[in-house]
Amino acid sequence: MDNKFGKVSRISACAALKDGKTILEDLSFTAPYKIMTPFEKENGGIQIMPLCASAGIMAGDSQEFSYHVKEGADLEILSQSFEKIHKMDEGSASRTIEVQVDKNAALYYYPQPVIPFAQSAFDSKMTIHLEDETSKLFLLEIISCGRNAHEERFQYRRFSSKVLLYRGEKLIYRDNTRYEPGKMPMEGIGLYEGFTHMANLFLSKLCDRGDADGLDRTSELKEKIWQILDEDSEVDGGVTRLTTGNLALRIFGHRAQKLQQIAEKIKEIYTSCQINHKSVMNE
């Protein structure tokens, strides 16, 4: 099925540091997308929000997004609303995202939750290149079971989300999420386990050998995340420290808003730990 816009829908954005503040150095987009004027963050970074004139993702849609965060820049990518993947009588939709984060730069990829409607099929591939150990990443994806109130619980045909993450030339993280409810027990053990929403997060490590006080900030962050999860009875999940020192999280819940609240708390302490680490290193 052909793309309803007659061509691939694209977004390309490049953030750079200028006079101590992050700016959009380069930006381009095609229908149905455009980018709002960036919101300034207190730390000198910026938030950008792609706007879409379409009601959501339709059969045949093909999207290509590209983001580059140059040295020292701080970029956060948001979305305007929950992302709806509409019913498809046939065919599917696809999205490809390419990301480059240079040294001493930070990217927060923080979109709204995804709602796959009944009979929809969607494939996404995200490739992220972190230049070195100083490149920071906070990555979030929240996937719902569908329109539960419309009795469309796990009624979509396929939802596929592949993430490939490199630091330098080395592959340090790979997540191949692929759900086909017609072939999988989506509410069983190892899948949603009775929950309706799931959040996947990736947090890059804060330091390699500990800071000047001999403290491992990533371990400190991990313990704080466990505390957040343990104290909230509405969610269940866990955090794993990978062999590369990065953190991978999977959190289940029954409301998208609850998972967003948890993700926001985690983002706040992640940012706080980075600031504390920089302060110690500069002393």
HELIX and SHEET records of a PDB file:
HELIX    1   1 ASN A  148  HIS A  150  5                                   3    
HELIX    2   2 ARG A  217  GLU A  231  1                                  15    
HELIX    3   3 ALA A  256  ASN A  282  1                                  27    
SHEET    1   A 7 LYS A  21  PHE A  29  0                                        
SHEET    2   A 7 SER A   9  LYS A  18 -1                                        
SHEET    3   A 7 SER A  62  VAL A  69  1                                        
SHEET    4   A 7 ALA A  93  VAL A 101  1                                        
SHEET    5   A 7 ALA A 121  LEU A 130  1                                        
SHEET    6   A 7 ARG A 158  ARG A 167  1                                        
SHEET    7   A 7 LYS A 170  TYR A 179 -1                                        
SHEET    1   B 2 TYR A  33  ILE A  35  0                                        
SHEET    2   B 2 PRO A  50  CYS A  52 -1                                        
SHEET    1   C 8 PHE A  39  GLU A  40  0                                        
SHEET    2   C 8 ILE A  46  ILE A  48 -1                                        
SHEET    3   C 8 ASP A  74  ILE A  77  1                                        
SHEET    4   C 8 ALA A 106  TYR A 109  1                                        
SHEET    5   C 8 LYS A 136  SER A 144  1                                        
SHEET    6   C 8 HIS A 197  LEU A 203 -1                                        
SHEET    7   C 8 LEU A 247  GLY A 253 -1                                        
SHEET    8   C 8 ASP A 236  ARG A 241 -1                                        
SHEET    1   D 2 GLU A  83  ILE A  85  0                                        
SHEET    2   D 2 VAL A 114  PRO A 116  1                                        
END                                                                             
